[in-house]
Amino acid sequence: MKTAAISLLIGVYVLLQSALTVSAVSLSVSPNLQQFFSGPSSVYLSCVDDGQTVDGWTVKRTRGGLTEDCGAAAGFGEFKSYTCIFSDISESDSAGYWCETSSGQRSDQINITVTEKHLILEVPALPVRTGSDVTLCCKQRNGDTVQGYFSIKGSSVGPKREHSITNIQQSDEGLYWCSTDDGGKSPQSFLRVRDPHLLQTPSPSSPPVNSPLSFTLSIHPPASSPTPPSLLVTVVASLVSVVLLVLVVGGVLFFCREIKGGNNSTPPEDVIYADVRLRKMSSTKEQPAVLDLVYSSVRAGN
């Protein structure tokens, strides 16, 4: 019973520890874009932590209501050296992508749109840090940048060859697309903005939209950018682990004490019952009456 109780408590601790583990792993897309032209194109999706690829993580996507693993599902790239590699992409590859472990930990999702039309919006796949400068451009399939009207969260500016956002802030986060005078329009893409001083939380992502047009987006980070608070996240996770460990150890000691106390209250296996009787002997003139002590014992037990 003691072993079972300890095993149960340790199992609960492991489950709680897994559920509360905070992951800093994110999905990296190279080139850093959300939209691509269909056809021969090299696209690399990797699970990274602090810029380095990590083992034990798989690139996944949802398409048609189903979840697929890179390299395992038909037409879903090749998984090699912890990286999902596309050498040829089509509109059917438009989906939401993320990294995940076998225990269920997962990164933020990135939506990728692939179009067969002549214009794309090259918006960055990774979140833009507040204070950075961002430049948006409409680009044709032949690689030329064209003048267009830039639609930003419902408002339109232009026509112009590029649209720059300096010192980007959280309020600049939202849907972006562009259009041209000939009536072309790019797919919509969600520009994500993150404040490195705050803990990262997932933001909503726009669903993939297949349409002919898109922007080119370049990021120029400031000379000195603060480091994300990965240390704070690690400290919080460590404190939670210590508290859980203390609770588990206390529970084990409590169970052991209860079991020991219960064993002490068990009656002994062997019991001896004694029977003592006094018998009066008859008296005569020559010998007075005496008391005769009779003792008998019975052993009970196994």
Beta strands, then each sheet from edge to edge (+ up, - down):
strand 1: 26-30
strand 2: 35-37
strand 3: 39-49
strand 4: 52-53
strand 5: 58-63
strand 6: 66-69
strand 7: 78-80
strand 8: 83-89
strand 9: 95-100
strand 10: 110-115
strand 11: 119-120
strand 12: 128-129
strand 13: 133-140
strand 14: 145-146
strand 15: 148-152
strand 16: 155-160
strand 17: 162-165
strand 18: 174-179
strand 19: 189-191
strand 20: 193-194
strand 21: 215-220
strand 22: 271-280
strand 23: 291-300
sheet 1: 1+ 3- 4+
sheet 2: 1+ 3- 8+ 7-
sheet 3: 2+ 10+ 9- 5+ 6-
sheet 4: 11+ 13- 14+
sheet 5: 11+ 13- 17+
sheet 6: 11+ 13- 21+
sheet 7: 12+ 20+
sheet 8: 16+ 15- 18+ 19-
sheet 9: 22+ 23-
end
